[in-house]
Amino acid sequence: MSWTECQNVLNLPEPIEHRQLERLDENSVFKSKCPTCKHGALLMNRDATTLKLIRTDNCILCGQKFLYVGDMPEDTLSRTKACAS
């Protein structure tokens, strides 16, 4: 990977609504296409302690940072429920 592919890594986070993003495939609520470079992916992460979705993300290709604003997707397969079973 060259520096030109990661040129957005130093940019400030862009606010974005998760529901407006294009999904990588119809089976994933969480994986989205990067709206900046159109080829990378936003994967969404969870807090290791609380398992809540983290509102910051970055493209794994171009490095652009994002801040999710508005509603976050509901986790229908809650890890806390799975761990309790």
N, CA, C and O atoms as a CHARMM CRD file, in Angstrom:
* protein
*
  340
    1    1 MET  N      0.84700  -1.17400   0.00000 PROA 1      0.00000
    2    1 MET  CA     0.00000   0.00000   0.00000 PROA 1      0.00000
    3    1 MET  C      0.89100   1.23500   0.00000 PROA 1      0.00000
    4    1 MET  O      1.82700   1.34400   0.79200 PROA 1      0.00000
    5    2 SER  N      0.59300   2.13600  -0.87700 PROA 2      0.00000
    6    2 SER  CA     1.39000   3.34700  -0.97800 PROA 2      0.00000
    7    2 SER  C      0.79300   4.45800  -0.12200 PROA 2      0.00000
    8    2 SER  O     -0.35400   4.37000   0.31600 PROA 2      0.00000
    9    3 TRP  N      1.58000   5.50100   0.11100 PROA 3      0.00000
   10    3 TRP  CA     1.11900   6.64000   0.90900 PROA 3      0.00000
   11    3 TRP  C     -0.09100   7.30600   0.25700 PROA 3      0.00000
   12    3 TRP  O     -0.97100   7.80200   0.96100 PROA 3      0.00000
   13    4 THR  N     -0.15100   7.32600  -1.07900 PROA 4      0.00000
   14    4 THR  CA    -1.27600   7.97800  -1.74300 PROA 4      0.00000
   15    4 THR  C     -2.59100   7.26000  -1.45100 PROA 4      0.00000
   16    4 THR  O     -3.65000   7.88700  -1.47600 PROA 4      0.00000
   17    5 GLU  N     -2.54200   5.95500  -1.17500 PROA 5      0.00000
   18    5 GLU  CA    -3.75400   5.21800  -0.83500 PROA 5      0.00000
   19    5 GLU  C     -4.24000   5.57700   0.56900 PROA 5      0.00000
   20    5 GLU  O     -5.43100   5.47200   0.85900 PROA 5      0.00000
   21    6 CYS  N     -3.33000   5.99700   1.43100 PROA 6      0.00000
   22    6 CYS  CA    -3.67700   6.35000   2.81500 PROA 6      0.00000
   23    6 CYS  C     -3.67500   7.85200   3.02900 PROA 6      0.00000
   24    6 CYS  O     -3.47200   8.31700   4.15000 PROA 6      0.00000
   25    7 GLN  N     -3.89500   8.60500   1.98600 PROA 7      0.00000
   26    7 GLN  CA    -3.75800  10.05600   2.05400 PROA 7      0.00000
   27    7 GLN  C     -4.73400  10.72000   3.01800 PROA 7      0.00000
   28    7 GLN  O     -4.49100  11.85100   3.43900 PROA 7      0.00000
   29    8 ASN  N     -5.81700  10.06200   3.37700 PROA 8      0.00000
   30    8 ASN  CA    -6.81600  10.67500   4.24900 PROA 8      0.00000
   31    8 ASN  C     -6.57100  10.42700   5.72500 PROA 8      0.00000
   32    8 ASN  O     -7.33800  10.90000   6.56400 PROA 8      0.00000
   33    9 VAL  N     -5.53000   9.70300   6.05600 PROA 9      0.00000
   34    9 VAL  CA    -5.30200   9.30000   7.44200 PROA 9      0.00000
   35    9 VAL  C     -5.08900  10.49600   8.38100 PROA 9      0.00000
   36    9 VAL  O     -5.34300  10.37700   9.58000 PROA 9      0.00000
   37   10 LEU  N     -4.64200  11.61600   7.87800 PROA 10     0.00000
   38   10 LEU  CA    -4.40700  12.79600   8.70900 PROA 10     0.00000
   39   10 LEU  C     -5.60000  13.75400   8.73200 PROA 10     0.00000
   40   10 LEU  O     -5.57300  14.75400   9.44900 PROA 10     0.00000
   41   11 ASN  N     -6.63600  13.46200   7.96100 PROA 11     0.00000
   42   11 ASN  CA    -7.82800  14.31200   7.93900 PROA 11     0.00000
   43   11 ASN  C     -8.60100  14.20400   9.24600 PROA 11     0.00000
   44   11 ASN  O     -8.52300  13.19500   9.94600 PROA 11     0.00000
   45   12 LEU  N     -9.34700  15.25300   9.56300 PROA 12     0.00000
   46   12 LEU  CA   -10.24200  15.22500  10.71300 PROA 12     0.00000
   47   12 LEU  C    -11.40400  14.26800  10.43300 PROA 12     0.00000
   48   12 LEU  O    -11.75300  14.05000   9.27300 PROA 12     0.00000
   49   13 PRO  N    -12.00600  13.69600  11.47900 PROA 13     0.00000
   50   13 PRO  CA   -13.15400  12.80500  11.27100 PROA 13     0.00000
   51   13 PRO  C    -14.32700  13.53400  10.62800 PROA 13     0.00000
   52   13 PRO  O    -14.62500  14.67600  10.97900 PROA 13     0.00000
   53   14 GLU  N    -14.98800  12.87200   9.68900 PROA 14     0.00000
   54   14 GLU  CA   -16.16900  13.41900   9.03700 PROA 14     0.00000
   55   14 GLU  C    -17.40800  12.86300   9.72100 PROA 14     0.00000
   56   14 GLU  O    -17.50200  11.65100   9.91700 PROA 14     0.00000
   57   15 PRO  N    -18.36400  13.71800  10.09100 PROA 15     0.00000
   58   15 PRO  CA   -19.60900  13.19100  10.65800 PROA 15     0.00000
   59   15 PRO  C    -20.43300  12.51000   9.56700 PROA 15     0.00000
   60   15 PRO  O    -20.51700  13.00000   8.44100 PROA 15     0.00000
   61   16 ILE  N    -21.04000  11.37100   9.91600 PROA 16     0.00000
   62   16 ILE  CA   -21.84600  10.63200   8.94300 PROA 16     0.00000
   63   16 ILE  C    -22.89700   9.82300   9.68000 PROA 16     0.00000
   64   16 ILE  O    -22.66300   9.35500  10.79400 PROA 16     0.00000
   65   17 GLU  N    -24.05500   9.66000   9.05900 PROA 17     0.00000
   66   17 GLU  CA   -25.10300   8.81600   9.62800 PROA 17     0.00000
   67   17 GLU  C    -24.94200   7.40300   9.08200 PROA 17     0.00000
   68   17 GLU  O    -24.85000   7.20100   7.87100 PROA 17     0.00000
   69   18 HSD  N    -24.91000   6.43900   9.97800 PROA 18     0.00000
   70   18 HSD  CA   -24.69100   5.05100   9.57500 PROA 18     0.00000
   71   18 HSD  C    -25.75600   4.57400   8.60000 PROA 18     0.00000
   72   18 HSD  O    -25.44000   3.84200   7.66200 PROA 18     0.00000
   73   19 ARG  N    -26.99900   4.96500   8.79500 PROA 19     0.00000
   74   19 ARG  CA   -28.08900   4.47900   7.93400 PROA 19     0.00000
   75   19 ARG  C    -27.97300   4.98400   6.50000 PROA 19     0.00000
   76   19 ARG  O    -28.60600   4.41900   5.60800 PROA 19     0.00000
   77   20 GLN  N    -27.18900   6.02500   6.25000 PROA 20     0.00000
   78   20 GLN  CA   -27.02400   6.54900   4.89400 PROA 20     0.00000
   79   20 GLN  C    -25.89600   5.88000   4.11500 PROA 20     0.00000
   80   20 GLN  O    -25.73900   6.12800   2.92000 PROA 20     0.00000
   81   21 LEU  N    -25.11100   5.03300   4.78100 PROA 21     0.00000
   82   21 LEU  CA   -23.99300   4.38000   4.11800 PROA 21     0.00000
   83   21 LEU  C    -24.46000   3.20100   3.27100 PROA 21     0.00000
   84   21 LEU  O    -25.45600   2.55100   3.59000 PROA 21     0.00000
   85   22 GLU  N    -23.73500   2.93400   2.19400 PROA 22     0.00000
   86   22 GLU  CA   -24.00400   1.76700   1.35600 PROA 22     0.00000
   87   22 GLU  C    -23.32300   0.55500   1.99000 PROA 22     0.00000
   88   22 GLU  O    -22.13600   0.61300   2.31000 PROA 22     0.00000
   89   23 ARG  N    -24.05400  -0.53100   2.17300 PROA 23     0.00000
   90   23 ARG  CA   -23.50600  -1.74400   2.78700 PROA 23     0.00000
   91   23 ARG  C    -22.62800  -2.50800   1.80700 PROA 23     0.00000
   92   23 ARG  O    -22.83500  -2.45500   0.59400 PROA 23     0.00000
   93   24 LEU  N    -21.63800  -3.22300   2.35400 PROA 24     0.00000
   94   24 LEU  CA   -20.76500  -4.03800   1.50600 PROA 24     0.00000
   95   24 LEU  C    -21.53800  -5.18300   0.87300 PROA 24     0.00000
   96   24 LEU  O    -21.28500  -5.54300  -0.27700 PROA 24     0.00000
   97   25 ASP  N    -22.47400  -5.75800   1.61100 PROA 25     0.00000
   98   25 ASP  CA   -23.35000  -6.78600   1.07000 PROA 25     0.00000
   99   25 ASP  C    -24.66300  -6.76900   1.82700 PROA 25     0.00000
  100   25 ASP  O    -24.76400  -6.16700   2.89600 PROA 25     0.00000
  101   26 GLU  N    -25.66300  -7.42700   1.27600 PROA 26     0.00000
  102   26 GLU  CA   -26.99500  -7.38500   1.87000 PROA 26     0.00000
  103   26 GLU  C    -27.09800  -8.16500   3.18000 PROA 26     0.00000
  104   26 GLU  O    -28.10000  -8.04300   3.88500 PROA 26     0.00000
  105   27 ASN  N    -26.09900  -8.95300   3.51500 PROA 27     0.00000
  106   27 ASN  CA   -26.12900  -9.75900   4.73700 PROA 27     0.00000
  107   27 ASN  C    -25.49600  -9.06700   5.93500 PROA 27     0.00000
  108   27 ASN  O    -25.54900  -9.60600   7.04100 PROA 27     0.00000
  109   28 SER  N    -24.91200  -7.91700   5.75900 PROA 28     0.00000
  110   28 SER  CA   -24.22300  -7.25400   6.85300 PROA 28     0.00000
  111   28 SER  C    -24.83000  -5.89700   7.17400 PROA 28     0.00000
  112   28 SER  O    -24.94200  -5.03100   6.30600 PROA 28     0.00000
  113   29 VAL  N    -25.21500  -5.72600   8.42200 PROA 29     0.00000
  114   29 VAL  CA   -25.73800  -4.44500   8.89100 PROA 29     0.00000
  115   29 VAL  C    -24.59100  -3.51300   9.23100 PROA 29     0.00000
  116   29 VAL  O    -24.75100  -2.29300   9.19300 PROA 29     0.00000
  117   30 PHE  N    -23.43700  -4.07300   9.56300 PROA 30     0.00000
  118   30 PHE  CA   -22.34500  -3.28000  10.11400 PROA 30     0.00000
  119   30 PHE  C    -21.25300  -2.90300   9.11600 PROA 30     0.00000
  120   30 PHE  O    -20.65900  -1.83600   9.26900 PROA 30     0.00000
  121   31 LYS  N    -20.95900  -3.70700   8.11700 PROA 31     0.00000
  122   31 LYS  CA   -19.88600  -3.41300   7.16100 PROA 31     0.00000
  123   31 LYS  C    -20.41200  -2.52400   6.04600 PROA 31     0.00000
  124   31 LYS  O    -21.38900  -2.86200   5.37700 PROA 31     0.00000
  125   32 SER  N    -19.74800  -1.37100   5.84900 PROA 32     0.00000
  126   32 SER  CA   -20.19800  -0.40000   4.84500 PROA 32     0.00000
  127   32 SER  C    -19.05800   0.01300   3.92700 PROA 32     0.00000
  128   32 SER  O    -17.88400  -0.09400   4.28400 PROA 32     0.00000
  129   33 LYS  N    -19.42100   0.48900   2.73300 PROA 33     0.00000
  130   33 LYS  CA   -18.42900   1.02700   1.79800 PROA 33     0.00000
  131   33 LYS  C    -18.02400   2.41500   2.25700 PROA 33     0.00000
  132   33 LYS  O    -18.84700   3.17500   2.76800 PROA 33     0.00000
  133   34 CYS  N    -16.76400   2.73900   2.07300 PROA 34     0.00000
  134   34 CYS  CA   -16.26500   4.06500   2.43100 PROA 34     0.00000
  135   34 CYS  C    -16.85000   5.10700   1.47500 PROA 34     0.00000
  136   34 CYS  O    -16.70200   4.97400   0.26000 PROA 34     0.00000
  137   35 PRO  N    -17.51300   6.14000   2.00300 PROA 35     0.00000
  138   35 PRO  CA   -18.06700   7.16800   1.12300 PROA 35     0.00000
  139   35 PRO  C    -17.00800   8.10100   0.53800 PROA 35     0.00000
  140   35 PRO  O    -17.29700   8.85600  -0.39000 PROA 35     0.00000
  141   36 THR  N    -15.79200   8.05700   1.06600 PROA 36     0.00000
  142   36 THR  CA   -14.72700   8.92300   0.56700 PROA 36     0.00000
  143   36 THR  C    -14.01300   8.30900  -0.63300 PROA 36     0.00000
  144   36 THR  O    -13.93300   8.93400  -1.69100 PROA 36     0.00000
  145   37 CYS  N    -13.49400   7.09100  -0.47900 PROA 37     0.00000
  146   37 CYS  CA   -12.72000   6.48000  -1.57200 PROA 37     0.00000
  147   37 CYS  C    -13.54100   5.50800  -2.42400 PROA 37     0.00000
  148   37 CYS  O    -13.11100   5.12700  -3.51300 PROA 37     0.00000
  149   38 LYS  N    -14.71200   5.10700  -1.93900 PROA 38     0.00000
  150   38 LYS  CA   -15.64300   4.21100  -2.64900 PROA 38     0.00000
  151   38 LYS  C    -15.15100   2.77600  -2.80300 PROA 38     0.00000
  152   38 LYS  O    -15.87400   1.94600  -3.35400 PROA 38     0.00000
  153   39 HSD  N    -13.94100   2.45400  -2.33400 PROA 39     0.00000
  154   39 HSD  CA   -13.40500   1.09800  -2.47900 PROA 39     0.00000
  155   39 HSD  C    -13.08600   0.44300  -1.13400 PROA 39     0.00000
  156   39 HSD  O    -13.03600  -0.78300  -1.03600 PROA 39     0.00000
  157   40 GLY  N    -12.87400   1.24600  -0.11700 PROA 40     0.00000
  158   40 GLY  CA   -12.53200   0.73000   1.20000 PROA 40     0.00000
  159   40 GLY  C    -13.77200   0.35900   1.99000 PROA 40     0.00000
  160   40 GLY  O    -14.89400   0.43600   1.49000 PROA 40     0.00000
  161   41 ALA  N    -13.55000  -0.04900   3.24100 PROA 41     0.00000
  162   41 ALA  CA   -14.64800  -0.50300   4.08100 PROA 41     0.00000
  163   41 ALA  C    -14.58400   0.12300   5.46800 PROA 41     0.00000
  164   41 ALA  O    -13.50900   0.38400   6.00700 PROA 41     0.00000
  165   42 LEU  N    -15.76200   0.35300   6.02600 PROA 42     0.00000
  166   42 LEU  CA   -15.91400   0.74700   7.42400 PROA 42     0.00000
  167   42 LEU  C    -16.48000  -0.48100   8.12000 PROA 42     0.00000
  168   42 LEU  O    -17.53900  -0.97500   7.73400 PROA 42     0.00000
  169   43 LEU  N    -15.79200  -0.98000   9.13700 PROA 43     0.00000
  170   43 LEU  CA   -16.16300  -2.26300   9.72800 PROA 43     0.00000
  171   43 LEU  C    -16.91000  -2.16400  11.04900 PROA 43     0.00000
  172   43 LEU  O    -17.46200  -3.16900  11.49800 PROA 43     0.00000
  173   44 MET  N    -16.95500  -1.01700  11.68400 PROA 44     0.00000
  174   44 MET  CA   -17.57300  -0.79100  12.99400 PROA 44     0.00000
  175   44 MET  C    -16.93200  -1.69700  14.04800 PROA 44     0.00000
  176   44 MET  O    -16.75400  -2.89500  13.82800 PROA 44     0.00000
  177   45 ASN  N    -16.59600  -1.11900  15.16700 PROA 45     0.00000
  178   45 ASN  CA   -15.97100  -1.85400  16.26100 PROA 45     0.00000
  179   45 ASN  C    -16.81700  -1.74400  17.51300 PROA 45     0.00000
  180   45 ASN  O    -17.71500  -0.90800  17.61400 PROA 45     0.00000
  181   46 ARG  N    -16.50600  -2.61300  18.46400 PROA 46     0.00000
  182   46 ARG  CA   -17.19300  -2.61200  19.75200 PROA 46     0.00000
  183   46 ARG  C    -16.19900  -2.32700  20.85900 PROA 46     0.00000
  184   46 ARG  O    -15.01800  -2.65800  20.75900 PROA 46     0.00000
  185   47 ASP  N    -16.69800  -1.70700  21.91500 PROA 47     0.00000
  186   47 ASP  CA   -15.90300  -1.51700  23.11600 PROA 47     0.00000
  187   47 ASP  C    -15.66600  -2.89700  23.73500 PROA 47     0.00000
  188   47 ASP  O    -16.60700  -3.67300  23.90200 PROA 47     0.00000
  189   48 ALA  N    -14.43400  -3.19700  24.06800 PROA 48     0.00000
  190   48 ALA  CA   -14.08300  -4.52200  24.59100 PROA 48     0.00000
  191   48 ALA  C    -14.73600  -4.82500  25.93600 PROA 48     0.00000
  192   48 ALA  O    -14.96500  -5.99000  26.25900 PROA 48     0.00000
  193   49 THR  N    -15.03600  -3.80100  26.71800 PROA 49     0.00000
  194   49 THR  CA   -15.62600  -4.01200  28.03600 PROA 49     0.00000
  195   49 THR  C    -17.14800  -4.03900  27.98900 PROA 49     0.00000
  196   49 THR  O    -17.77000  -4.95000  28.53500 PROA 49     0.00000
  197   50 THR  N    -17.75100  -3.04800  27.34100 PROA 50     0.00000
  198   50 THR  CA   -19.21400  -2.92600  27.34600 PROA 50     0.00000
  199   50 THR  C    -19.88600  -3.59200  26.14700 PROA 50     0.00000
  200   50 THR  O    -21.09200  -3.83900  26.17300 PROA 50     0.00000
  201   51 LEU  N    -19.12700  -3.88100  25.10900 PROA 51     0.00000
  202   51 LEU  CA   -19.61700  -4.45400  23.85400 PROA 51     0.00000
  203   51 LEU  C    -20.54900  -3.52000  23.08500 PROA 51     0.00000
  204   51 LEU  O    -21.24200  -3.95400  22.16500 PROA 51     0.00000
  205   52 LYS  N    -20.56900  -2.25200  23.45500 PROA 52     0.00000
  206   52 LYS  CA   -21.37000  -1.27100  22.71500 PROA 52     0.00000
  207   52 LYS  C    -20.62900  -0.85800  21.45200 PROA 52     0.00000
  208   52 LYS  O    -19.39900  -0.85800  21.41300 PROA 52     0.00000
  209   53 LEU  N    -21.39100  -0.50700  20.42200 PROA 53     0.00000
  210   53 LEU  CA   -20.77500  -0.04100  19.18300 PROA 53     0.00000
  211   53 LEU  C    -20.06100   1.28300  19.42600 PROA 53     0.00000
  212   53 LEU  O    -20.57300   2.15800  20.12400 PROA 53     0.00000
  213   54 ILE  N    -18.87600   1.41800  18.84400 PROA 54     0.00000
  214   54 ILE  CA   -18.06400   2.62100  18.99500 PROA 54     0.00000
  215   54 ILE  C    -18.44100   3.60200  17.88100 PROA 54     0.00000
  216   54 ILE  O    -18.58000   3.21100  16.72200 PROA 54     0.00000
  217   55 ARG  N    -18.60400   4.86000  18.23500 PROA 55     0.00000
  218   55 ARG  CA   -19.06200   5.87200  17.27200 PROA 55     0.00000
  219   55 ARG  C    -17.97000   6.38200  16.34100 PROA 55     0.00000
  220   55 ARG  O    -18.27300   7.13500  15.41600 PROA 55     0.00000
  221   56 THR  N    -16.73700   6.01000  16.54300 PROA 56     0.00000
  222   56 THR  CA   -15.67300   6.41800  15.62500 PROA 56     0.00000
  223   56 THR  C    -15.26400   5.22200  14.77500 PROA 56     0.00000
  224   56 THR  O    -15.30600   4.07900  15.23200 PROA 56     0.00000
  225   57 ASP  N    -14.87300   5.49300  13.55000 PROA 57     0.00000
  226   57 ASP  CA   -14.47600   4.43200  12.62100 PROA 57     0.00000
  227   57 ASP  C    -13.50900   5.02200  11.61600 PROA 57     0.00000
  228   57 ASP  O    -13.36100   6.24100  11.53400 PROA 57     0.00000
  229   58 ASN  N    -12.85500   4.17400  10.85700 PROA 58     0.00000
  230   58 ASN  CA   -12.00800   4.65100   9.77000 PROA 58     0.00000
  231   58 ASN  C    -12.00700   3.63600   8.63700 PROA 58     0.00000
  232   58 ASN  O    -12.21300   2.44100   8.84400 PROA 58     0.00000
  233   59 CYS  N    -11.77100   4.14600   7.43300 PROA 59     0.00000
  234   59 CYS  CA   -11.70600   3.28900   6.25300 PROA 59     0.00000
  235   59 CYS  C    -10.42100   2.46900   6.31000 PROA 59     0.00000
  236   59 CYS  O     -9.34800   3.00300   6.58800 PROA 59     0.00000
  237   60 ILE  N    -10.53600   1.18200   6.04800 PROA 60     0.00000
  238   60 ILE  CA    -9.35300   0.32400   6.10200 PROA 60     0.00000
  239   60 ILE  C     -8.46400   0.48000   4.86900 PROA 60     0.00000
  240   60 ILE  O     -7.35800  -0.05900   4.83500 PROA 60     0.00000
  241   61 LEU  N     -8.93800   1.21500   3.84900 PROA 61     0.00000
  242   61 LEU  CA    -8.12400   1.44500   2.66000 PROA 61     0.00000
  243   61 LEU  C     -7.51600   2.84700   2.63400 PROA 61     0.00000
  244   61 LEU  O     -6.29500   2.99100   2.56200 PROA 61     0.00000
  245   62 CYS  N     -8.35300   3.87200   2.69100 PROA 62     0.00000
  246   62 CYS  CA    -7.83700   5.24600   2.53800 PROA 62     0.00000
  247   62 CYS  C     -7.50300   5.92100   3.86800 PROA 62     0.00000
  248   62 CYS  O     -6.82000   6.94500   3.88400 PROA 62     0.00000
  249   63 GLY  N     -7.97600   5.36100   4.98200 PROA 63     0.00000
  250   63 GLY  CA    -7.64300   5.91900   6.28400 PROA 63     0.00000
  251   63 GLY  C     -8.54400   7.04100   6.76900 PROA 63     0.00000
  252   63 GLY  O     -8.35700   7.53400   7.88100 PROA 63     0.00000
  253   64 GLN  N     -9.52400   7.46200   5.96100 PROA 64     0.00000
  254   64 GLN  CA   -10.42400   8.53500   6.38000 PROA 64     0.00000
  255   64 GLN  C    -11.15100   8.13800   7.66300 PROA 64     0.00000
  256   64 GLN  O    -11.67700   7.03100   7.77300 PROA 64     0.00000
  257   65 LYS  N    -11.17400   9.05600   8.63100 PROA 65     0.00000
  258   65 LYS  CA   -11.86500   8.81500   9.89300 PROA 65     0.00000
  259   65 LYS  C    -13.29600   9.33200   9.79200 PROA 65     0.00000
  260   65 LYS  O    -13.57200  10.30100   9.08500 PROA 65     0.00000
  261   66 PHE  N    -14.21300   8.65900  10.52100 PROA 66     0.00000
  262   66 PHE  CA   -15.61600   9.04500  10.54200 PROA 66     0.00000
  263   66 PHE  C    -16.12800   9.04800  11.96800 PROA 66     0.00000
  264   66 PHE  O    -15.64000   8.30600  12.82100 PROA 66     0.00000
  265   67 LEU  N    -17.11600   9.88900  12.21500 PROA 67     0.00000
  266   67 LEU  CA   -17.80600   9.93300  13.49300 PROA 67     0.00000
  267   67 LEU  C    -19.28100   9.69600  13.19200 PROA 67     0.00000
  268   67 LEU  O    -19.92300  10.49600  12.51000 PROA 67     0.00000
  269   68 TYR  N    -19.81200   8.58600  13.70900 PROA 68     0.00000
  270   68 TYR  CA   -21.21700   8.26700  13.48000 PROA 68     0.00000
  271   68 TYR  C    -22.08400   9.19000  14.31200 PROA 68     0.00000
  272   68 TYR  O    -21.89700   9.30800  15.52300 PROA 68     0.00000
  273   69 VAL  N    -23.02800   9.84200  13.66400 PROA 69     0.00000
  274   69 VAL  CA   -23.98100  10.71900  14.33700 PROA 69     0.00000
  275   69 VAL  C    -25.37100  10.11900  14.13900 PROA 69     0.00000
  276   69 VAL  O    -25.58300   9.33500  13.21400 PROA 69     0.00000
  277   70 GLY  N    -26.29400  10.47500  14.98500 PROA 70     0.00000
  278   70 GLY  CA   -27.64800   9.94500  14.86400 PROA 70     0.00000
  279   70 GLY  C    -27.74100   8.53100  15.41800 PROA 70     0.00000
  280   70 GLY  O    -26.92300   8.11000  16.23600 PROA 70     0.00000
  281   71 ASP  N    -28.75100   7.81300  14.95600 PROA 71     0.00000
  282   71 ASP  CA   -29.01700   6.46400  15.45100 PROA 71     0.00000
  283   71 ASP  C    -27.96800   5.47600  14.97200 PROA 71     0.00000
  284   71 ASP  O    -27.49400   5.54100  13.83800 PROA 71     0.00000
  285   72 MET  N    -27.62100   4.56300  15.86500 PROA 72     0.00000
  286   72 MET  CA   -26.71000   3.47000  15.52600 PROA 72     0.00000
  287   72 MET  C    -27.55400   2.23100  15.24000 PROA 72     0.00000
  288   72 MET  O    -28.66400   2.11100  15.76000 PROA 72     0.00000
  289   73 PRO  N    -27.04500   1.30300  14.41900 PROA 73     0.00000
  290   73 PRO  CA   -27.81900   0.09200  14.13300 PROA 73     0.00000
  291   73 PRO  C    -27.98100  -0.75100  15.39800 PROA 73     0.00000
  292   73 PRO  O    -27.07800  -0.83500  16.22900 PROA 73     0.00000
  293   74 GLU  N    -29.13100  -1.36000  15.51900 PROA 74     0.00000
  294   74 GLU  CA   -29.35000  -2.23400  16.65900 PROA 74     0.00000
  295   74 GLU  C    -28.68700  -3.56600  16.38200 PROA 74     0.00000
  296   74 GLU  O    -28.72200  -4.07600  15.26200 PROA 74     0.00000
  297   75 ASP  N    -28.09100  -4.11500  17.40300 PROA 75     0.00000
  298   75 ASP  CA   -27.43100  -5.40500  17.26900 PROA 75     0.00000
  299   75 ASP  C    -28.44500  -6.49200  17.58700 PROA 75     0.00000
  300   75 ASP  O    -28.73300  -6.75600  18.75400 PROA 75     0.00000
  301   76 THR  N    -28.98000  -7.11600  16.56200 PROA 76     0.00000
  302   76 THR  CA   -29.99500  -8.14300  16.77400 PROA 76     0.00000
  303   76 THR  C    -29.41400  -9.42900  17.34000 PROA 76     0.00000
  304   76 THR  O    -30.13300 -10.21900  17.95100 PROA 76     0.00000
  305   77 LEU  N    -28.13600  -9.64000  17.14400 PROA 77     0.00000
  306   77 LEU  CA   -27.46400 -10.80500  17.71800 PROA 77     0.00000
  307   77 LEU  C    -26.55600 -10.32800  18.83200 PROA 77     0.00000
  308   77 LEU  O    -25.33300 -10.41400  18.72000 PROA 77     0.00000
  309   78 SER  N    -27.13000  -9.83600  19.88100 PROA 78     0.00000
  310   78 SER  CA   -26.39200  -9.23000  20.98500 PROA 78     0.00000
  311   78 SER  C    -25.36400 -10.20300  21.55700 PROA 78     0.00000
  312   78 SER  O    -25.67900 -11.34200  21.90100 PROA 78     0.00000
  313   79 ARG  N    -24.12500  -9.71600  21.64800 PROA 79     0.00000
  314   79 ARG  CA   -23.06400 -10.54900  22.22400 PROA 79     0.00000
  315   79 ARG  C    -23.31100 -10.82500  23.69700 PROA 79     0.00000
  316   79 ARG  O    -22.95300 -11.89200  24.19600 PROA 79     0.00000
  317   80 THR  N    -23.91300  -9.88600  24.39300 PROA 80     0.00000
  318   80 THR  CA   -24.15300 -10.10700  25.81500 PROA 80     0.00000
  319   80 THR  C    -25.16900 -11.22500  26.01800 PROA 80     0.00000
  320   80 THR  O    -25.04500 -12.00300  26.96400 PROA 80     0.00000
  321   81 LYS  N    -26.16600 -11.31700  25.15000 PROA 81     0.00000
  322   81 LYS  CA   -27.14000 -12.41000  25.24100 PROA 81     0.00000
  323   81 LYS  C    -26.47700 -13.72300  24.88700 PROA 81     0.00000
  324   81 LYS  O    -26.74100 -14.74200  25.52700 PROA 81     0.00000
  325   82 ALA  N    -25.61200 -13.71800  23.87000 PROA 82     0.00000
  326   82 ALA  CA   -24.93500 -14.93800  23.45800 PROA 82     0.00000
  327   82 ALA  C    -24.00300 -15.43700  24.54400 PROA 82     0.00000
  328   82 ALA  O    -23.87100 -16.64500  24.74200 PROA 82     0.00000
  329   83 CYS  N    -23.34900 -14.51700  25.25500 PROA 83     0.00000
  330   83 CYS  CA   -22.42800 -14.91200  26.31500 PROA 83     0.00000
  331   83 CYS  C    -23.18400 -15.43500  27.53600 PROA 83     0.00000
  332   83 CYS  O    -22.66900 -16.28000  28.26800 PROA 83     0.00000
  333   84 ALA  N    -24.39000 -14.94200  27.75700 PROA 84     0.00000
  334   84 ALA  CA   -25.16400 -15.35300  28.91600 PROA 84     0.00000
  335   84 ALA  C    -25.77200 -16.72700  28.72700 PROA 84     0.00000
  336   84 ALA  O    -26.10500 -17.39500  29.70500 PROA 84     0.00000
  337   85 SER  N    -25.92200 -17.15900  27.48800 PROA 85     0.00000
  338   85 SER  CA   -26.54500 -18.46600  27.21700 PROA 85     0.00000
  339   85 SER  C    -25.61200 -19.61400  27.47100 PROA 85     0.00000
  340   85 SER  O    -25.99200 -20.77100  27.28900 PROA 85     0.00000
